[in-house]
Each structure stands twice: as C-alpha cells, then as structure tokens.
Amino acid sequence: MKIVIAPDSFKESLTAHEVAEYIKEGFQEVYPHADYHLLPVGDGGEGTLDVLSRAVDAKTTKINVSGPFGEPVSAKVAFTEGNKKALIEMAEVCGLHLVPATKRDPLQVSTKGVGELILHVMKKGATEVIIGIGGSASNDGGIGMASALGYEFLDLENNVVNPIGANLASIATIRSENVPTELKNITINIVTDVENPLCGKEGASYVFGPQKGLAATDLASADEAMRHFYQLANPAMITMARAGAGGGIGAGLATFAEANLLSGIDFVIEALQIKAVCKDADLVIVGEGKMDGQTAQGKAPVGVAKEVPDGTPVFAICGSVGEGLEAVYKAGIHAVFPSIASPTTLEKILKETPNNLRRTARNVAAVWKGRVE
C-alpha cells in the first residue's frame, strides 16, 4: 500500500517535515510495512523556505536584519549552487511567531528586514529571488521593505515618514532617487498562500488584520489608509488578486520591485512533482494547523488534493477546524480529522501537538484499515 503524506506546517508549532513524520509514526502502528512517501509542502507561508530549499538543493545560511520593531533578528536565507537563485521567507523577519501576543499590532510592525534580505542576496550575485510572504505580523503595504531598497515616503510638509502601517495615510510623496539600479537586473517571484486583493472586505486589513492583533474598531481606517496610499503608488494593486498577501507586501513587492505574484502551492507542487508521486497512491494525507473556508482559497491542503487522481481518497489531519469546511470538501478533501484532544491553553496545545498527531493518525489508519479489508 502506497501512502503519501503531504502536510503543511502547523503555524507556531511544527514544521511541515515534523508534521509528516508524526503522522507517519501514527500510521505505522496500524500499517508498519506500507510504502510511505513523505512530501512536506508549503504554500508561501511559514516553512516554505525549508520545503523549497530541499526541493532545489539550496544551502541555508543566516544573516542579521531588522526585525518586527527594528531590533536585529537572525533570518534564514538559502542559495542554490553559484548563488544565482535565492530563497527568502518573510516570516523569518516579521513573522507572527516573532511578536509576543501582548505586542501584536500590525500597524506598528515593520517589513524593513525583507528589503534588507533582498539587498543581501543581490550583493551575493542572485539573479532570481523567490520570496514566501505568508505568516506575517505586519500590515504596512510593503513600505518598510521598500524603504530598505532606497525608497522614501514623505508627508504633505515633505517630512520623511516612518515606514510602518500606522503612517500609510500620511504619505503624500514617494521618492526613488536612492533605489539601486541593480534591482532591475533580478527577477523576483512572490509565492503566496492567499488570493485576497489589497483592499475591501476581502482585503489585507479586514481578513488578516484581526489575527495579527488589529482591533475591530480599526479595520475600516486601516483599509482606507491602505487604499489612500495605493491610489498614489499603484492603483492597479487595490483589486489585484494576491496583492493583499503578507499585509499588503504582495502589492509592495509588485510595485517597488516589479515582482511577480504567484500561487505558492502551485509553485511548490511543480517543484516537488507532487502529481507524479500521487498518481498511483492508495491514500493521500494532507494537513495544516487550522482548516476552515480559507483553506479552499489557495492553501496547501487543497492544492495537493487537486493533484490527486479521482477515486483516490484524500484525508486531512489538522490541529483544529473552523467555519466553512464545506468548501474544503468540494475542493477534493474527503474527510477532515482535527487532532486537539480537549479544550486547554494554547501553550499546552502546542506542546501536545506531536502526541495529538500520532494518536489521530493511528485512529485514522485503523478506520481506513477496517474499510479496505
């Protein structure tokens, strides 16, 4: 029996590789001799750098750049042989996991470190850069990143504005005299796990702001500030699909670095040759930390499911579930199994995730065995 295990990471808990291993361990209690194929995936969010680095045999190193509030952080970056291709992950710089719960306010978080990483890989000789922009704690439209590249943002009195989301509405002028001309010599591909536009009720502020700490009373003003800025910078971004990813850094990279906005899971599926691996599988297991209606909008589990041949069952093992699972079922996932055992603190849930995954995987395997025998 061939079983493909292709989960995404569990945010703030386990890498995709760890999730795949724990699911395998649970299944092996029932199917010790099955042919297991572990294909940890990423869709542009946290962990994508590790997944793609393995796929393209890139070597990882660390450098110090500006963190969420300007403090130095050690961020991973990967290069293929010869340094021609570089891989960057936004979450390494301003990921939600880097910001304590008591300090979460996406309008105060800077994306400057992303721009610093781009400059670093340029100096190392990269001509192609792949950037995963999921899992961020920011909502600045990418102006922090752009400031590191040399852009300046001024208010009506021609004062330089601190490039954070809280100041988007104050920007009246954009200056680019200090942007290095070498930036035009590299190709930047953005891989993202969402399809959301920049503004509106489906945009960056309304949809992702609350989970980053943005108060409900500030959603409308944050959305309007983002709209105000991009009316000035690049109006086409306001309704463009994927521009709202990463707190609007999707729009920022497309505008200030001429980057391409790509589907993260499609990019990873091609790199990992998932379709070929799944074509003769008897069972495919996918997963992510929380599954809900958003999973069906470009997230990894549904992306993998779409590559699985008709008639092959696709099960999802996740941490928890939310509203809108009907969309997940329609997208090709046959059953969803949450693994959290009982209500408790987030700290304890994260600590128990390995055991919860093993137990749930073992139970899924037992039910599946009873069905196929």
N, C-alpha and C positions, 0 to 999 in steps of 0.2 A: 504494500500500500504506500502510495506517494502522498505525503502531506507537506504542503507549502505553508510556511509561517512567515507572514509579511506585515508586521505591525509598524506603526509609527511610534515615536517616543511618547512617554507619559510625562506631560509638562511638569517641571519642578520635582520630578520623582525618579524616573528611569530612562536611560537611553533606549532607542529602538532595538539595539543589539541585546541589551539586558532583558527587555520585554520578550523578545523572541526566544531567548534561552530559557526563561522561566516557564513560558508556555510549553516549550518542548519538554521540559522536565516533568510537567504535569501530565502531558500526553503519554510520555514513556511509561508511566505507571500502568497504563492500560495497553499501550501498543509499544512494547520495548524494542521490537525489531522492524518498525516501519522505516521507510526511506524518507528522512526529513530533509527538507530544503529550507534553510533559514535565509530570508531576504528582508532584512530590516530596511524600512523605507523612510523617506522624509518628503515633505511637500513644500518646502520653503521655510518651514518653521524651525523651532529649536531641534537640533540634531541633524539637520540636513547636511551640514558641512562634513560631519563624520561619515554619513552614508555615501555621499558623492566622492569623498576622498578615497574611500576603499574601492569604489567603482572605477575610478580613473587612475588609481595608484599614485595619489598625491601625498606628499610628505608634509606633515603638520609641524608648525613652529608657533611660538608665542611672541607677541610684542606688547609693550605698554602703550596704551592710548587713553583718551579721555573717556571716562565712564558716564553713567546717567546724570551725575551732578557736577561733572568736571574733574572728579577725582581720578587718579590713574587706576586702570584695570588692566589685567593681563589677558589679552584676547588671542584666540587661536586664528591662524590663517594657514592655508595649505597651498602648495605649489606642485605642479607636475614637473617632470624632469626638464631642466633647462629654464624653469621659471616662466615659461610662456603663458601658461594658464594658471590663474589663482582663484581660490575659493574663499569667500568671506561669509560670515554669518552675523547678521545684525544683533541677534540675541546675545552674542559674545560681548557686545559693547553696551547695550542698553536694554537687555532682556528683563522681563518681569521678575525673574528669579534674582536679579541683582539689586532690586529695590525692596527694602523692608515694607511690610504691609502698612506700617504707620506713616510711611513717607510716599505712598503711591499717589501721584498727581501727574498725569501725562502731559499737562501743560507746563510743567517745570523740568521735565526730563529732556536732556539734550541728545541729539544724534551725531554730535561732532565727531565722535570716535569712528563712525562709519566712513566719513570722509578721510580721516587720518589713515585708516586702513587702505583705502583706495590709493592715496598718495604713496603709501609704503610699497604696495605691490607694483605700482608704476615704476618706482625707482629701482625695483629689483628686476625689471625687464618684462613684466607681464604685458601681453597684448590682448588677452581675453580675461575678463573677470566675471565670475559667477557669484551672485550675492543672494543669499536666502534672507528674506526680510520678515519672517514671521516671529511671533513670540516677544514682540517689543513692549516696552512700558511707556512709549512716547506717543505724542500726538502733535508734532510740530511741522508737518508737511514737508519734512526733509530740510528745513532751513539750517539746522545745526550741521548736518552733513555738508550742505553747500558752503557754509561759512569756512569749513576746513579746506575746501577746494579753492578758496580765494574770493568767493562772492561776499559782498557787503550789503546789508539791509539798513536803510535809513528811514527816519520818520519825517513828518512834514517840516520839521525845523532842521533837517539834514544832520541829525544826530544818529550815530550808529546804534542800532537796536540790538540788544542781547538776543541771539537767535534761538529762542525757545517758543513753544506753542502759545504761551500766555501773551506774547507780543506780536502775533500774526496780524492782528487788526491795526497795529500802529505803523505798519510798513507802508511807505509811500513811494520809495525809490529802490531799485536794485542795481548795484554796480558790479561789473565783472572784469575790471581792468587787471586785477591781480590773479585771475584764473590762469593756470599754466596751459600753454598751447598744446603740450603733450597729451592733454586729456582727450583731444580729438583723435589721437592715434590708437586708442584702445577701444575694444568692444566690451560693453557691459551688459550682461544678461541677468535680469532680475527674475528669480524664481519665487513665486508666492503661493500661499495656500488658500487664498480667498479671491473672489471675483468682484468684490464690492467697489463701487465708484468712490470718488473722493468725498462728495458732499450729498446732503439729503438724508432722509430717514434710513437709507441703506448704506450710508457712508461711514467714514472712519470714526467720526466723533460719536454718532448715535449708536452704532453697532458695537464698537470695540472700546469706546471710552469708559463705560461703566466697569468693565472687568479690569481696567487699568487704574481705577480709582477716581474717575471723573464723576462728580456729583450730578444727580439727575437735573438739578436746577441750572447746571452749567452746559448742558448738552446743546441747547439752541444757540447760545452765544459762541461756543467753540466751533460749531458748524458754520456759523455766519462768518467768524473770523477766518476760517479756512477758505471759505468761498471768496471773501474780500481779497485775500492775498493772491489766490489763483486767477481772479479776474485781472489782476495786474501781471502776474508772472506767466500764465499759460492757460487761458480759459478752456482749452480743449480737455484739460485734465479733470475738470469738475464732474463730468459724467462718464469718463472713460472707465471701462472695466479694469479692475485690479489696481487702479490708481490710489484707492483708499487703503491698500495694504500697508502694514507697518506704521500706522498712524499717519499715513499720507506720504511716507518716504518713497513709495512707489511713484507718485506724481513728482516728487522732488528729484529722484534719480533720472526719470524720463526727461524732465525739464532742464536740469542743470548739468547732467552728464550724458544726455542723449542715449539713455539706456533703453533696452528692450524689455517690455513687461511680458513674462511668460508664465504659463501654468507650471507650478512647481512639481506637481505629481506627474504630469506628462513628461517633463524633463527627466525626472528620476526613473520613471518606468522605462524609458528608452535606454538610459544609461545602464540599468540593471537587467535589461532584456527580460522583463517580468512576463511578457506574453508568451515567450518561448518556454520559460520554466513551467508556467501554469498549464500549458496545452494538454498535458497528459496527467495532471494531478487528480487524485481521488477526492481530496478535500483541501480547501484553502482557508487559512485563518488570518484575519486582519484585526486591527485594533488601534485604539488611541485612548487617551486619558478620559475624555468625556465625549459621548456620542449623542448628537441631537440633530435638529434640522440643518444646522450649518455644515454638518459632515457631508451632506449631499451637494454642497456648493464648492467643489474643487478640493476637498480634503483627501488625504491619502487612502483611507479605507475604501471609499467609493471609487477612487481612481484605480486601485488594484482590482476591485470587483469587476469593473468594466472590461478588464483584460482576460477574465476567466471565461472559458468556453461555456456555452449554455448547457445546463444539465449537471455541471459540477457545483456542489454546494459551497457556499461561502459563509462562514461563521465569523462573527466579531466578538472578541473578548476585550472589554474595556473596564475602566475604573467605575464610571457611573454613567447614567443616561439622563437626558433632558427631554424637552418637548420637541415634537416634530419628527419622531423616528419613522413615521410613515414614508417620508421622503427617502430615507435610507433603504427601506425595504424595496421601494420602487426602483431604486438605483442598482439593485442586484445583490444586496446582502440579505441572506435568507433568515438569519436569526442573530440576535444580539444578546450577549450574556454579561451583565455587569458583575464585577468581582468584589466590590466593597461588602464586607460581611455584615456590618452593623453601624448605626449612627455613632460617631465619635468625633474627636478633634481632627483637624486636618493634619496636624503633626503625627498623630498615631496612624492615620490612614496611609500617609506616605511611607511610614516605617514598615507597615504591614503589607505593602504592595507586592513584594515578591511572594510571600506566602499566599496572599489572596489570588494571585495569578496562577500559581501552581495548583491550588485547590480547585479553582474554577475550570482550568484546563483539564484537570483529571476528570471532573464531573462531566464536562462536555464530551470528552473522549469515551466515557462509559456509556453515555446516552447514544452516541454515534455508533458504538460497537453493537449495542443492542438492536439498533435499527438496521445495520448492514448484515448482521449474521442471521 
